[in-house]
């Protein structure tokens, strides 16, 4: 199931990567630094409300659908999930009234209100996606993802050109989710038809999902506190610079992690449900090896080409500052991705999500403390130093606590091979002069890919050659079908 998902979600990965870069290119040019800061803060509020209110319900759909549908209880499970979603919508108008009452700049207020309006359709589509992923319906889940990603960018860009300011990208995401609803409503209604809303089932969902949601809130604290503190101690233009560099690095890595997570999470649940702990351990090792071999060089490469990449992708008012931000966030993104998409799986697989809450509380508290301590003294650099330190602490805490739930293997040899090959790649790339622009970026990217690929192929890291052949056979079988 893992490799079928890896192949099936590859188009999603490509679309997300391209759109992620186009988002940075477009909106750092269509928006002023202050408007880009409004966008960053608006989308952060949207993410916090989504996570705090709706994520526990989505997590229950993802974790329990496979087992419930196998037992013939899928309709009751889906009915309970969707009725809970309807009740949770009552939070949104209350949040909108609070936003109207809180003093803030008009542009920021519109961006926050757009984010709140976006939550409702996006959460419904998210539940539908989680059900499809859990059921192994790769194609439909992938199409939903691509439709939202591409549609959100195109609509957001049009709204920005129309003068909506920092609210434009956020509103585009909501309108794209609305456009997806006609394609999923009938199917989702059919899966819950005849189902009963059961109190014990809902309580079980909450017992599992609420700690997941709380941990994700802490993850948002970890990833967004720096923006709010930069706005408080400095200004919204500093937030815009930080967010531009952060997006350039983090989105590039997130595309890979989300791709592997979309394929890997359901595959691990299926391995545990149908094959037990031994099958889970084998599946987890395979996933960890591929994750390390792809993400370690990706983070290294982003740090090496930060300057020419920022010159090419980011508007001139933000590019210099963003180039300074990108290497630090590349390291942070690597640590965050390994934590979220691998080590956190131990808590959901073992259904000990209270440990997940503890694991996230440690780095979230450290991040707030470090930012409050460092930003007033060192400005933007303080936020940059605090971020990887906090994520490194979070990875260590999650790995240690995760062993008490499900002991996921760490492929140390593969890690050493990925780090060693990345170091050789860095030596080769560093020898190329820094003359700027597209040519520098292309030469360094090509040189890095060739050196890293040659070293990995030479040592056959993670049995990648045999796994590549398996993936190619899967792709050919899908194409023939």
N, C-alpha and C positions, 0 to 999 in steps of 0.2 A: 504493500500500500504506500510505503514511503516514496519509492522511486516513481510510482505512478503519479503521486502528488507533485514530486519534484518536476517531472516532465509537464504535467498538466498545468501547474501554476507558473511555468516559465514565461508564457506570454504576459501574465499579470506582472511578473517581475520586470519585464522589458518595458511595459507601459508605465509602471510606477517609476522606474528609473528615468525614463525620458521625460515624463510629466513633472517629476520632482525637479529635474534640472531646468526645464522650461519655466516652471513656477518661479524659481529664483531669478532666471534671466528676465522674465516678463515683469514681475512685480517689483523687483528692485529698480526698474526703469519707469514703470507706470505710476509708482507711488513714491512720494517723498520719504526721506528717512523717518519723519514723524508718523506719517501714515503707515509705513511699514511696521513701525512700533505698535501702532493701534491694531494692526492685523495680528501681530504676534501676541498681544495681550488678549484680543478678542478670541482668538482660537484657543488660547490657554484656558480662558473661562469656560468656553464650550466644552473642552476636554474634561475639565474638573467636574462640571455639572453632569455630563454624560457618565463619567466614571463613578461619581458619588451616588447617583440615583439608579442607573440602569444596568451597570456592568454585572452586578451579582446575578441578575436574571439571565443575561447572555451567557455567563460562565456556566450556569446550570444547564442550559441547552447544550452547550459544547461538551460538557463532561458526561452527561447522563443519557444523551439520545441513543447512542449505540446500544447500550445495555437495555434500555427501556423498549426500544423498537424490537430488539431480538426477543424480548419476553412478551410482545404483543401489547405493551402498555404505551405505545407511542402517542396515541390520540390523547390520553389523559395527561401525559407529560407536556405535549404541545399546548393543550388547552390551558393548563395551569400557567405556563410561561406567558402566553399572549394575554390572558386576563390580568396577570400581574402588570404587564407592560401598560395596559390601558389605565390602571389605577395610578401608576407612577407618573403619568403625563400631567397630573394635577400640580406637580411641583413647578412646571415651567412657567405658568402665568404668575405664580408667586415670585419666582426669580426675576421675571421681567419687571414687576412692580418695584422690587428692591433696587434693580438697576436704574430705574427712572428716578428713584429717590436719592441715590448716592451721587454726590457731586463729582463730576469728571468732565473732561473736554467733550464737546459735541461729537467729534469724530470717533473717540473711543467709545462713547455711549452707544452710537449706532453700530459699531463693530461688535460690541458685547450683545446687544439685542439681536443682531443677525445670527450670532453664535447660538443663542438660546433657541431661536426659531429653527435652527438647523438640527437641533438635537432630536426632535421627534421623528422625522423621517429616517434619519441615519440610524437611530436605534432599532427601528422596525426592520430595516434592511439588514442590520447587523445580526439580529436574531435569525433571520432567514439564511444568511450566509453561514452562521455557526451550525445550523441544522444540516445544511448541505455538506459542509466540510466533515462533520461527524459521521454522516452517512456515506462518505466517499464519493459524493456527487461533484467531482472536481470541475467538470466543464461549466455547470451552471453557477457554482460558487465563483469561478474565475471570471465569468462574463459579468456578474454583478460587480465584482471588484473593479474590473476594467471600465465598465460603464460609469461608475461613480468617479473614478479617478480622472478619466479623460473628460467626461462631461463637466465635472466640477471646475477643472482648469479652464476650459473654453468659455463657460458661462461667467466665471469669475473675471477672466480677462476682458470680456465684453462689458461687464459692469464697471470694471476699473476704467476702461476707455470712456464710459458714460459719465464718469466723475463721482462714483460712489465712495471712493477713497479706501480706507483700510477695511471697511466692511465688505468690499467686493469679493475677495477670495473666499471669505467665510460664507457669504450668501450663495456663491456659486456651488459650494459643496452641498448645501441644503437643497437647492433646486435640482441638482443632479440626482440626489437620493429620491426626491419626489418623482422624478421621471422614471425611476426604476420600479416604483410601486405597482403599476399596472401589470408588470411582467411576473410578479411573485404573489400577488394577493390570492389568486384562485388556488394555487398550489398549497400555500400555507393554510388557507381555510380548509382544504381537503384533509390535510394531515391532522387537524384538530377536530374535525367533524365527529360528533358523537362522544367526544371526550368530556370527562368530568373534571371540574376544578376541585382538587382535594386538599384540604387543610394540612394534613400530615406531609403530603408531598411538597407543598409550598414551604412548610417549615424546614423540610430537609434541604430544599433548594437554597433557602436563606442561610441555613447553618453552614452549607458548603460555600455559597457565593459571596456572602457579606464579607468574610475575611479576605477573599480575593479582591473585592472592590476596595476595601480599606487599604489593602497593600498597594493597589494601583493608584489610589489617591496619594499615598506616600511616594509612589514612583513619580507622580505628577509634581508633588512638592519638590522632589529631587531634581526634576527636569525643568521646572518653571519658576521656582523661587528666585533664581538668579535674575530673571527678567524683571520681576516686580521690585526686587531690591535695587537693581540698576536704575529703574525708573524713579524709585524713591530717593536714592542717594545721588544720582546723576540726572539724566533726563531721558525722554522717549527716543531721542536720536541715538543715544548710547544703546538703548534696547534694540533699535533697528540695526545697528552695526553688529551687535552680538548675535541677533537672530539670523542675520544674513550668513555669517560665517558658520553658525551652529547648523543652519539648514543645509548648507552646502556639504558639510561633513556628515551630519547625522542622517540626512535623507539618503545619501549615497549608500551608507552602511545599512540603514533600516530596510532598504529594498531587499538586500540579500537576506537579512535576518527574518523579515516577515515572510519572504518566499519559503525559506527552509522551515519556519515555524508553522506556516499554513499546511505544509505537507507533513511535518514531523509530529506535531501535537496529536492529531487524530490517529496517526499510525502508532504512536506509543500507547495510547488508550486502547486501541484495537489489539495490539500485541499483549497487553496485560490482561484484557478481558478474555481473550481467546487462547492465549498460550502461557499465561502465568509469568512469574518473575524471571525465569530463564529467557523466555522469548523477549521480554522487555529489556533485559540487560544487553542482549545481542543487538536489538534494534536501536537502543540508545547509543551504544558504542559506534555503530555505523553512522548515525546522525552527527555525533560529536566530531568524528573524524572529518566528515565533509564540511561541517561548519567551520572548524579551525582552518582547514586548508583553503577555504574561500575568504574568510573574514580577516584573518591576520594579515595577509598581503594587501587586502583592500584598504585596511586602516593605514598600513605603512605607506602604501602608494598615495593615499590622499594627503598625508603629511608631507610627502616629498614633492608633490606638485601643487601645493596650496597656492603659491603666488601666481603662476600662469593660469591656473584654473579659476581663481577669483577674478583675474583680469578679464578672462573670457566670459564668465558666467554672470558676474555681478555688476550692477551699474556703477559708474565712476565715482559717485559720491560715497559708496559703501565698500568698494573693492579692497582698498588698502587695509582698512580695519578688519575686514572679513578674512583676508589672507593670514593675518596674525592670529585670528581666532581658530581657524580650521584645524591645524595640527593638534591642538589641545582637545578639541571636540572629537577628532578622529579616534584618539586614545579612549576618551570617555565613551564614545559610541561602541567601540569594541567591547569594553568591559560591561557596559549596560546590556548589549545584545547577548553576550554569553550568559549573563546572569538571568535575563528574562526568558530567553528562548531555549535554554538548556537546564540550568540548575533549578529554576523555579518549577520545572515540570515535576520534580520530585514531590512537591507539596500537593499539586493537583492530582497526581497519580495515586498518592497514598491517602488522599482526602484529608490531609492534615493541614488545612489552609490557615489555621491559627499560627502555625510556624512561619508561614509566608508573611503574615502581618508583622511578626517580630523581625524577620529578616529584612524587611523594607524600612521598619522604623529606625534601625541603626544608621543606615546611610542618609536617610531623609533628615534626621536630627543633626547629623554631622554636617550636611550640606547647608542647612539654615545657619548653624553656628559659624561655620567657616566663612560663608558669604557676609554675614553681619560683621565678622571680625576683619575680613580682608578688603571688602569693597571700599569702605570709607578711607582706608589707608592707601590702597594700591589701585583703586578704580577698576577698570575693565580687567586688568590682569588678575586682580583678586578673585573675580568670578571664574576666570580660566583655571587658576590653580585649585580652587575649591572643587570644581566639577570632577576631574579624574580621581582626585583623592577620595571623594565620597563614593564614586562608583566602584573603585577598587575595594573599599571597605565593604560595600554591599555584596560584591562577588564573594569575598571571603566568608562573610556571614551566611550567605545563602548556601554555599557549598558545604559549610560545616553543619548547619541546621538541617539541610536536606538529607544528610545521611541518617537522620533519626526517623525519616519517613520512608523514602525509597533510595537505596544506595545506587546512584547513577555512576557509571564508570567514567573515569577521566583518562583518555588515551594520551598518556604522557609522551610516548615516542612520537606520535603524530604532531603533538604540540611542539616538541623540540625540532622536528623536521620543518614545520611551517615557520617557526621563528628563525631558524638557521637560513632557510631559503630566502626569507624576507630580508635578512641582514645582508646577504650577498646581493640581492636585488637593490638594496639601498646604496651599497658601494658602487654598483654600476650606474645607477641613476645620478648619484652625486657627482660623478665624473663629467656629466654633460653640463656645459656652461648655462648660466641663467640669463638668457637673452630675451625672455618674455614672449608672450603671445601664444598663438595656436601651434606654431612650429615647435617651440620648447615643450609644450604639453604633449604633443603627439610623439616626439622623440623619446621623452622620458617614459611615457606610458608604454610605448612599444618595447623599449629596452627593458623596462621592469617586467613586463609580461613574458618576454622571451627568456630572461634569466631565471625568473621564478619557475616558470613552466618547465624549463630544462632540468633544473635541480630536482623538482618534485617528481618528474618522470624518471630521472636517473635512479632515485632511491625508491621509487614506487611507493610514495608516502600514502599510508592508509589504504593500501591495495587499490589505489585509484584506477589503475589500468583495467583491472577485472570489473570493478564497479562501473566504470565508464562503458565497458562493453555491454553490461547488463542494462544500463540506462539507454544505450543506443538500440538494443533489441526491443525495449519497451516502447521507445519512440516509433520504431518501424512498425510494431504491432498496432499502435494507435493510428498511425497513418494509413495502414492497410484497412483498418476497420472503418 
